[in-house]
Amino acid sequence: MGVGSRAVKPTRAYDGRLRREQARRTHDRIVAVAERHFLRHGYRATTITAIAEAAGVSVDTIYKSFGGKPGLIRAIRDRALLGTGSRPAEQRSDALQEREQDPRKIIERWGDFVVELAPLGAPILLLVRDAASTHPELKALRQELDDDRLRRMTDNARRLAAAGHLRRGIDAASAADVLWTYSSPELYELLVLRRGMTIKAFGRFVADAMIAALL
């Protein structure tokens, strides 16, 4: 009995890990396909059926996993926020603020995060902005995504304030407004997409502007 029991448990554990890995890969494939379709064809012209066919899954799978097109948009944004590092970008930013004492170095590193994250997230956020006026289901999603970005920027501003890094006359709320402005997809649109600024120059611009406004 003992030998039989030992033989079953590893098999079940392996099967469970395999199923989770397959589910993760399917999820990632759907999100990647959906992003390509949205950015290539626009929100209105992109259909769940087309995404399902391209991803090799059923329409029901997408609805059960994401709830429809707004849920897919949310998943695309969430994936963009992870960045390209070995850990999610938000975790890396939090760790940076815990160990670094020089506020200029913190904000300069945030400029690096802009270089990493803006090309991943800004295009889908701009799509949501443009489509929200004619698609009621996106109005609430746009507000949700804006609120989430404001939360993250407010957390960063409060840490700067608590560490005594902010210039006299700048409180956490004012700092949050600055960080909110310079992390906006609209600024990326203006300077990178419309003015042709390189992404590295944009990251430096954002960091320099935040340092000048806050420290």
Order of alpha helices (4+ residues) and beta strands (2+ residues): alpha-alpha-alpha-alpha-alpha-alpha-alpha-alpha-alpha-alpha
